[in-house]
Amino acid sequence: MNFYSTNNPKHSVSLKEAVIRGLAPDQGLYMPEKIPVLSKDFIQDLPNLSFLEIGYHVITELFGEDLTKEQIKELVDHTLTFDAPLVKVEEDVYSLELFHGPTLAFKDFGARFCSKLMSILMKGEERNVRVLVATSGDTGSAVANGFYKVPNVEVIILYPKGKVSELQEKQFTTLGENITTLEVDGVFDDCQKMVKEAFLDKELNEKMLLTSANSINIARWIPQCLYYFYAYSRLPQTDKKIAVSVPSGNFGNLGAGILAERMGLPIDVFIASTNVNKVVPNYLAGNPFITKSSMQTISNSMDVGNPSNFFRLLALYDNDEKLFREKVKGFYFEDQDTKYGMLKVKENSNYIMDPHGAVGYLGLRNFRKQNPDQFVGIFLETAHPGKFRNVVEETLGLKLELPERLEKFMKGEKKTTPLKNDFQEFKKYLLISI
């Protein structure tokens, strides 16, 4: 299958070129030229299938023209090494826990898939590839750990100074080896902008092979659709409609859910739940799509004012804005709302949410209030509460016990390089460090 740019449907490339480029030359995001529709028999049989069996089938439908059966099995086996349990929180409300991977965040799925696919596609190549990553928190840790010690790959992570949690920072600044980190004097959008500029810089691309492992890369984005199929397969049978609430920042995760729905998964409504960085909820309410500088919140992984994946969402709905607004509803919440949601769920259900999962829960709660008794809902719990220990402990008035693998990161020594919010400084760094 070939992949086209969201900025120019006539620009079409192979799977390998789409993955290694990451971003199209015109700054568009790559999209599959056709979205396969899965058989009704497969959808009906989902409750009888394991996570791995679901993964083999879905990835074969998407990449079967480009990869062998053996490669697909290797890819899925490497990716789905941990569970994504569906946990009942309230009547007709379920949490999809996506934090059981190596770095305890949902991005472990995409990062592991991306690193393995790149190694498959680059096999036999003599060139080294440089993976540039902008992170507002969890992407950095997931990519760093997913690519750690992968041969012929160097990862360079840009993150905003003082705007990620201490634990998130430790997860990607303490590894060393082929992982380099740059602490940018700015916000996430500044980091993302510099990465995109690097992909478009002629001199850099003549001297090195650059790619991305952010959700702009199809190899990071597409595999996230797998846990939507899995969540549906574990949902108790119901006559009610299904709503899925996705805490959203750069909107790759929501896009993966929509991809699953476009492939035939019977999800009736998606809820785009954000913090005060609300450019997409504003758009879904009928306003123009206008980007803004991001604001810092306690759900920092969603502090994005210019979400790259917005135009991918539109492309999934064939650029039909009316259909987009019918299928996706938007809600946003301030920090005080998020803390209140965390507290009430702990009091009522004894369930502990991280700030991002709490935003997802609140979006689902508000939507179900508007549509009483019509929907069973799933919200995505995207990170272990321990990754945001200070906020969770202060809000809930308790002491969290960190998983052992998180405690290990906290003992590591931070190694990072400060960087001005200036593309020429970043370019100079890349050229000097060849």
C-alpha positions in Angstrom: 0.0 0.0 0.0 1.1 3.5 -0.7 0.7 6.6 1.5 -0.3 10.1 0.5 0.3 13.5 2.1 -2.6 15.3 3.8 -1.4 18.4 2.0 -1.3 16.9 -1.5 -3.1 13.6 -2.2 -1.1 13.3 -5.5 2.1 12.9 -3.5 2.3 9.2 -2.9 5.1 7.1 -1.4 5.9 3.5 -0.3 5.6 2.2 3.3 9.3 2.4 3.7 9.6 6.0 2.5 6.6 7.1 4.6 8.1 5.6 7.8 11.7 6.8 7.2 10.6 10.3 6.1 8.1 10.6 8.9 6.8 13.9 7.5 6.0 14.6 3.8 8.2 17.2 2.0 5.2 19.6 1.9 4.8 19.2 5.8 1.7 17.0 5.3 1.1 13.9 7.3 1.1 10.5 5.6 -2.2 8.6 5.3 -2.9 5.2 3.8 -4.3 5.5 0.3 -7.1 3.1 1.2 -8.5 2.1 4.6 -9.4 -1.6 4.6 -12.8 -2.5 6.0 -12.7 -5.6 8.1 -15.3 -8.4 7.7 -18.3 -8.5 10.0 -17.4 -12.0 10.9 -14.0 -10.8 12.3 -15.8 -8.0 14.3 -18.3 -10.5 15.7 -15.5 -12.9 16.6 -13.4 -10.3 18.5 -14.5 -11.5 22.0 -13.0 -14.9 21.2 -9.6 -13.6 20.1 -6.5 -12.8 22.1 -4.8 -9.4 21.8 -2.1 -11.0 19.6 -4.6 -12.6 17.3 -6.4 -9.3 16.9 -3.0 -7.6 16.2 -2.0 -10.2 13.5 -5.2 -9.8 11.6 -5.5 -6.0 11.7 -1.8 -5.3 10.9 -2.0 -7.9 8.0 -5.0 -5.9 6.6 -3.0 -2.7 6.8 0.6 -3.8 5.9 0.1 -7.2 4.3 1.1 -6.0 0.9 4.5 -4.7 2.1 5.5 -7.2 4.9 5.7 -10.9 5.0 3.6 -13.0 7.5 6.8 -13.7 9.4 7.6 -9.9 9.6 4.1 -9.1 10.8 4.3 -11.8 13.5 7.7 -10.5 14.6 6.3 -6.9 14.7 3.1 -7.7 16.6 4.9 -10.1 19.0 7.4 -7.3 19.8 4.6 -4.7 20.3 1.9 -6.5 22.3 4.0 -7.9 25.2 1.7 -6.5 27.9 -2.0 -6.3 28.6 -4.5 -3.4 28.2 -7.2 -4.3 30.7 -10.7 -2.9 30.6 -11.7 -2.0 34.2 -15.2 -1.2 35.3 -15.2 2.1 37.2 -19.0 2.9 37.4 -22.1 1.5 35.9 -21.6 1.6 32.1 -18.3 3.4 32.5 -15.0 1.6 31.9 -11.3 2.6 32.0 -9.0 1.2 29.3 -5.7 1.0 31.1 -2.9 1.6 28.7 -0.1 2.0 31.2 1.1 -1.6 31.7 4.1 -1.3 29.4 7.8 -0.6 30.1 7.4 3.2 30.7 3.8 2.9 32.0 2.2 5.0 29.3 0.0 4.3 26.2 2.8 5.4 23.9 4.7 2.2 24.7 2.6 0.4 22.1 3.4 2.8 19.2 7.0 3.3 20.2 7.8 -0.5 20.3 6.0 -1.0 17.0 7.8 2.0 15.4 11.3 0.8 16.5 10.7 -2.7 15.3 9.3 -1.7 12.0 12.1 0.7 11.3 14.7 -2.0 12.1 12.8 -4.3 9.6 12.7 -1.7 6.9 16.3 -0.6 7.4 17.7 -4.1 7.4 20.7 -4.3 5.1 21.1 -0.5 4.9 24.6 0.9 5.7 23.2 4.3 6.7 22.4 5.3 10.3 19.1 7.0 10.9 18.5 9.9 13.3 15.1 9.9 15.0 14.0 13.4 16.0 11.3 13.6 18.7 9.5 16.5 20.3 7.8 15.5 23.6 5.5 17.1 26.1 6.2 14.1 28.4 5.3 10.5 27.7 6.4 10.4 24.0 10.0 11.0 25.1 10.1 8.2 27.6 8.3 5.7 25.4 10.4 6.4 22.3 13.7 6.5 24.3 13.0 3.2 25.9 11.6 1.7 22.7 14.7 2.6 20.6 17.2 2.1 23.4 20.3 0.4 22.0 18.6 -0.3 18.7 21.5 -0.7 16.2 22.1 2.1 13.6 19.6 4.4 15.2 20.3 7.6 17.1 17.4 9.3 19.0 17.4 13.0 19.7 14.6 14.2 22.0 13.6 17.8 22.4 11.5 18.7 25.4 10.3 22.0 27.0 12.3 23.0 30.1 10.4 22.8 33.3 7.2 21.6 31.7 7.4 17.8 32.1 7.1 15.9 35.3 10.3 14.9 37.1 9.6 11.2 36.5 8.8 11.7 32.8 12.1 13.6 32.5 14.1 10.9 34.3 12.7 8.3 32.0 14.4 9.7 28.9 17.3 11.8 30.2 19.0 9.0 32.2 19.5 6.3 29.5 22.5 7.5 27.5 23.8 5.2 24.8 22.0 6.1 21.6 19.6 8.5 23.4 20.4 12.2 23.4 18.1 14.8 25.1 17.9 18.6 24.5 16.1 20.8 27.1 14.5 23.6 25.1 13.8 27.1 26.6 10.2 27.1 25.3 7.0 25.1 25.1 6.2 21.8 23.4 4.9 23.6 20.2 8.4 25.2 19.9 10.0 21.8 20.1 7.7 20.4 17.5 8.2 23.3 15.2 12.0 22.8 15.3 11.7 19.1 14.5 9.4 19.9 11.5 11.9 22.6 10.3 14.7 20.1 10.4 12.8 17.7 8.2 12.4 20.5 5.6 16.0 21.7 5.8 17.9 20.9 2.6 21.4 20.9 4.1 20.4 18.6 7.0 18.7 16.1 4.7 21.7 16.0 2.4 24.0 15.2 5.2 22.0 12.8 7.4 19.0 10.5 7.3 16.3 12.1 9.5 13.0 10.6 10.6 10.5 11.1 13.5 8.9 8.9 16.1 6.2 11.3 17.1 2.6 10.5 16.2 3.1 12.3 13.0 4.9 9.1 11.9 2.5 6.4 10.6 4.6 3.7 12.4 3.9 5.4 15.7 0.3 6.3 15.0 -1.3 3.3 13.2 -0.5 0.6 15.8 -2.5 2.5 18.4 -5.7 1.4 16.7 -5.1 -2.1 18.0 -6.1 -1.4 21.6 -9.5 0.0 20.5 -10.3 -3.3 18.9 -9.1 -5.1 22.0 -11.2 -2.8 24.3 -14.3 -3.5 22.3 -13.6 -7.2 22.4 -13.5 -7.1 26.3 -16.6 -4.9 26.7 -19.6 -6.8 28.1 -22.3 -7.2 25.5 -24.8 -4.3 25.5 -27.7 -2.9 23.5 -26.5 0.6 24.2 -24.4 2.7 21.8 -20.7 2.9 22.5 -18.8 6.2 23.2 -15.0 6.4 23.6 -13.4 9.4 25.4 -9.8 10.1 24.5 -7.7 12.5 26.5 -6.1 14.5 23.7 -3.1 16.7 23.1 -1.5 16.1 19.6 -4.6 14.0 18.7 -2.7 11.0 17.3 -4.4 8.7 19.8 -7.9 9.9 18.8 -6.9 9.5 15.2 -6.0 5.9 15.8 -9.4 5.3 17.3 -11.1 6.9 14.3 -9.0 4.7 12.0 -10.3 1.6 13.9 -13.9 2.9 13.4 -13.3 3.5 9.7 -12.1 -0.1 9.5 -15.4 -1.3 10.8 -15.2 -1.2 14.6 -18.7 -0.2 15.8 -17.9 2.9 17.9 -20.8 5.3 17.7 -19.2 8.5 19.1 -15.7 9.7 20.0 -15.1 12.4 22.6 -12.1 14.7 22.3 -11.3 15.6 25.9 -8.7 18.2 26.5 -7.4 20.6 29.2 -7.6 24.3 28.6 -5.6 23.9 25.4 -8.9 23.6 23.6 -8.4 24.4 20.0 -10.1 21.2 18.8 -13.1 21.4 21.2 -13.5 25.0 20.0 -13.5 23.8 16.4 -16.0 21.0 17.1 -18.3 23.6 18.6 -18.5 25.2 15.2 -15.7 27.6 15.2 -12.7 27.9 12.8 -9.6 25.8 13.6 -7.2 28.4 15.1 -4.0 27.4 16.8 -2.8 29.1 19.9 0.3 29.1 22.2 0.0 26.3 24.6 -0.7 26.8 28.3 0.8 24.8 31.1 -1.5 22.5 33.1 -1.3 19.5 35.5 -2.1 17.2 32.5 1.1 18.4 30.8 1.3 15.7 28.0 -1.8 17.4 26.5 -0.3 20.9 26.6 -0.5 21.4 22.8 -1.8 24.5 21.1 -1.1 23.4 17.5 -2.0 19.7 17.2 -0.3 18.1 14.2 -2.8 15.4 13.8 -5.8 17.6 13.3 -5.6 17.4 9.5 -5.2 13.6 9.8 -8.5 13.5 11.6 -10.2 15.5 8.9 -8.7 13.2 6.2 -10.1 10.2 8.0 -13.5 11.7 7.4 -12.7 12.6 3.8 -12.4 16.3 4.8 -16.1 16.3 5.6 -16.3 18.8 8.4 -20.0 18.2 9.1 -19.4 14.4 9.4 -16.4 15.1 11.7 -18.4 17.2 14.0 -21.2 14.6 14.1 -18.9 11.7 15.0 -16.6 13.6 17.4 -17.7 15.7 20.4 -15.4 18.0 22.3 -15.1 19.0 26.0 -12.3 20.8 27.8 -11.5 21.1 31.5 -9.5 23.4 33.8 -7.1 22.0 36.4 -9.6 22.5 39.2 -12.1 20.3 37.3 -9.5 17.7 36.7 -8.6 17.5 40.4 -12.3 17.4 41.3 -12.8 14.4 38.9 -9.9 12.6 40.4 -11.1 13.1 43.9 -14.8 12.1 43.3 -13.9 8.9 41.4 -11.5 7.9 44.2 -14.2 8.6 46.8 -17.0 6.9 44.9 -15.3 4.0 43.1 -11.9 3.7 44.9 -10.3 4.1 41.5 -7.1 6.2 41.1 -6.8 8.2 37.8 -3.8 10.2 36.6 -4.7 13.8 35.4 -4.9 12.8 31.8 -7.3 9.8 32.4 -9.3 12.2 34.6 -9.8 14.5 31.7 -11.0 11.6 29.6 -13.4 10.5 32.4 -14.8 14.0 32.7 -15.4 14.2 28.9 -17.3 10.9 29.0 -19.3 12.0 32.1 -20.4 15.2 30.5 -21.3 13.5 27.2 -23.4 10.8 29.0 -25.2 13.5 31.0 -26.3 15.1 27.7 -27.4 11.7 26.5 -28.8 9.9 29.5 -29.1 6.0 29.4 -28.1 5.9 25.7 -24.4 5.1 25.9 -21.9 2.7 27.5 -18.6 4.5 27.7 -14.9 3.8 27.7 -12.3 6.4 28.7 -8.6 5.9 28.1 -6.3 5.9 31.1 -3.1 6.8 29.3 -0.5 6.8 32.1 0.1 5.3 35.5 -0.8 7.7 38.3 2.7 7.4 39.7 4.1 9.3 36.7 2.3 12.3 38.1 2.9 11.5 41.7 3.0 15.0 43.2 -0.4 16.0 41.7 -2.1 12.7 42.4 -0.9 12.6 46.0 -1.7 16.2 46.7 -5.2 15.9 45.2 -6.2 12.6 46.8 -4.3 13.0 50.1 -2.6 9.7 49.9 0.9 8.2 49.4 1.4 6.4 46.1 3.6 3.3 45.9 5.6 3.5 42.7 6.1 0.4 40.6 9.7 -0.9 40.8 10.6 0.1 37.3 9.5 3.7 37.9 11.6 3.8 41.1 14.7 2.7 39.1 14.3 5.7 36.8 14.2 8.1 39.7 17.6 6.9 40.8 19.2 7.6 37.4 21.4 10.6 36.7 19.9 13.3 34.4 22.1 14.0 31.3 20.7 16.7 29.0 21.9 19.6 27.0 20.2 23.1 27.2 19.1 24.5 23.9 17.7 28.0 23.0 14.4 28.1 21.3 16.0 28.8 17.9 16.1 26.5 14.9 19.6 27.7 13.8 21.0 26.6 17.2 19.3 23.2 16.8 20.6 22.9 13.2 24.2 23.8 14.4 23.9 21.1 17.1 22.8 18.5 14.5 25.6 19.3 12.1 28.3 19.4 14.8 27.2 16.0 16.3 27.3 14.1 13.0 
